[in-house]
Amino acid sequence: MPIDDKLLLIRNYDLWAHLTDEEYDELGVDHCFIEADKGEYVYFEAQHHNKLYFIKEGYIRIGYIDEEGREVIKEIIQKGEFFGQITLERNNLNGEFAQAYKSGVSLCAFTVEDFEKFLQKKPGLALKYSKKVGAKLRNIENRLVNLLNKDVKARLVHFLCQLIEQNKGEQTPKGYCIPNYLTHEDIAHLIGSRRQTVTSELNELEASGLLVYDRKNICFPDVKKLQTLAVVI
């Protein structure tokens, strides 16, 4: 990919939106840009891994292989998000894998050392990054609390509310619609349930007029009503 296209991709990421051309050069984007085809692993069962990744295009599945050889999916993340050594520690991914999902992906990858050097020179960027990490860790913590304390319906409703917060959508005659990049199986993995149960719960929510679910979009006729339900269940 030409360097101008790479710069355009990274400029679309809000963390880098206000950097100067000289600062982009200092980041070394041309050397940090990588692509992975659909199904390709960015890393697999990582242990001694020392990089931080920013997604420019596409979707990434984050997970690990359990003791019985089954995939456990922790996250499915998309354009504008980041993964890898997000806390800037070393060698603590504990067997995690990251895989291009649904299509090819475009990424910018930095070693922890290079990224730390850059943040030291840019305190404003460091503060912005720390806020993003904090928000990401809070989302993970909230998901864990829900898994431990709520039933499947409650976990699903909270998950849908989180999707609304994290994805840009648009108002349509069907309601507020966001892109649907998740199968029922994906959602089941992410909320600790079974596909059949998720399908049944989604059908119930749709019958109640709280969502319209198809392959392209998830639409919410009344977002406030769904958010209120999340509070009370």
N, C-alpha and C positions, 0 to 999 in steps of 0.2 A: 504494500500500500504506500502511495506517495506520502512524503513527510507532511505536506499541507493537509492531507486528509486526516492524518494522525493527530495533528494539532487541532483540527476542527473537532474531532471526537473528544479530546481531552478538555477542550474549552467548553464543551456542552456539559461537563461535569461541574456542578456548582462549587465544589471545593477549590477548583482551579480557575474559576471564571474571571477573577480579577488580577491574575498574574500578568506581568509584562512579558514581551517577547524575550528579553534577556533571561528572565526567570524560567521561561519554558526551555530555553537553551540549556540552562543550568540543570534542569530536571533530566535532560538527556532522553527525551521522549522517543527519539528515533531508535534508541537502543533498548528501550524498555517495553516497546509495543510487541505483543504477541497475539496470535490467532490460534484457535482450536476448532477442529471440525466437530460436527454433531457426534456425540458419544465418546469423544476423545477426553482423556483425563488430563487436567491441568497438573494435578499431582495425585498420587494414589498411595494410601496408607502412609501418609507423611509422618516422619519422626524428626529427622534432622533437616527441617525445612525453615528457610529464613527469608521468606518473601511476603510482600503485601500486594494484593491485586485490586484494581479498580475496573469494574465492568463498564465498557463503552457501548457494546451492543450484545444482545442475546441473553441467555439464561444459564445459570450455573446451579447444579445440585451439589449440596454439601452433605456428606454423611460418613458412615464408617461401616465396616463389616463386623457383625457380632460374633460371638464364640461359636455359633451354630452355622456360620457362613452366610447369614442373611444380611442384606443391605438394610441399614437403618438411616433414614433420611432426616437430617436435622433442619435443613433450610432449603428453599428454592428461591434464589435471588436473581435480580434482573438489573438492567441498565441503571446506572446511577448508584449502585451499591458496591460494597467492598468486602473482601474476605481474605483469609490467610492469617498472618500474624498481626491481627488488628490491634492488639495491645502492645505491640512492638517488643514482645518477649522473643526468646529463641527456643526452638525445639520443643514446643509444647502443644503441637497439634494432635498428638496421641492417636496416630493411626487414621486420621481423617483423610477423606478423598474429596476432590472437587472435579466435577465432570460437566462438560458442555451438554446442555439439555435442550431438546427440541430443534436446535439449529446450531450453526457455528457461532462462536463468540469472538469478540474483540476485547482485549484486555491491555491495561498498562500494569507492568509488574516492577516493583522496586525492592531491592534488598532492604532489610530493616536498617542496616548501617547507613545506606545512602539516604533513606527517607528521614532518619533522625537528624542527619547533618543538615538537610534542607530545612526541617522544622526549626532547628536551632537558630537559623538565620532569619526565620519568618515567624515571630511570635504570634502574629495575628492568625496565620494559617494553622499554627499549632493549637491555638485555642479553638478554632473552628473544627479542627479534626477531633479534638478531645470531646467536644460536645456530640459529634456524630457517633463516636465510639460509646459514649455514655448512653445515648438513645438506643443504640443497637443492643447493648448489654441489658438495658431495662426491658426491651422487648423479649429477649431470651428469658430473663427472670420471670416476666409475667406469664410466658408460655409454660414454664416449669410449675409455677404456682397453680395455674389452671389445670395442668395435668394431674396434680396431686389432690386438688380440692373440688373440682367441678365435674359434673357428668358430661356425657358426649354432646348433648344439645347445647349446654352452656359453653363448652370449649369451642364448638363450631361457631356459635354466635359471636363470641369474643374474637375468634380468628377472622371472621368476615369483617368485623369492625376494624380490625388491624389492617386488613387489606385495603379498606376504604381510606384509611389514614396514609398508607404507604404508596398508594397508586394514584396517579392523576387520571381523572375521568372527565366525563362531560354530561351535562343535563340533556336528556332525550325524552320523548313521549313515554318511554318505559320507566323513566326515573333516572337516577344518577348511575351511569354505567362506567365500569372499569374493564380493561382488557382481561380476558380469562386465559391464563396460561397454565392452569392447574386442572388435572383430571380428578375425578372422585378418589382414585387411588392415591394421588399426591396428597390431597387434603387429609385422607385417612392416616397416612404416614405422619403428617405434620401435627395432627391433634391426638395421636395415639389411639386410633380406633380402627374399625374394619371398613372396607369399601362399601359393603352392603348397608352398614349402619349409616354411613355418611350419606349415601344415596337416599335412604329413607328419610333422614332428617332434612336434607335439602328439599325433597319433595314436600315435606310437611311445611317448611318455611315458605315455599312457593305457593302452596295451597292457601296459606295464611296471608298472602299478598305482600310478604316481606322481601321477596327477591324474584327475579326472572333469570334463569340460568341456562345458557346455551354454550356452544363450543367457542364462540368468539368473545362473548361478553358476560359479565355478571352485573345485572341491573338491580338497583334498590329503589323501589317506588317511594319509600318513606325512610330515609336514613335515620332521622331522629327517633322514629319508632323502634328501629332495630337497635340503636344505641341505648334507648331506654330499657329494652328487653335485656340487653347485656348487663345492665346495672342490677336488675331485679332477680335474675336467675343465678 
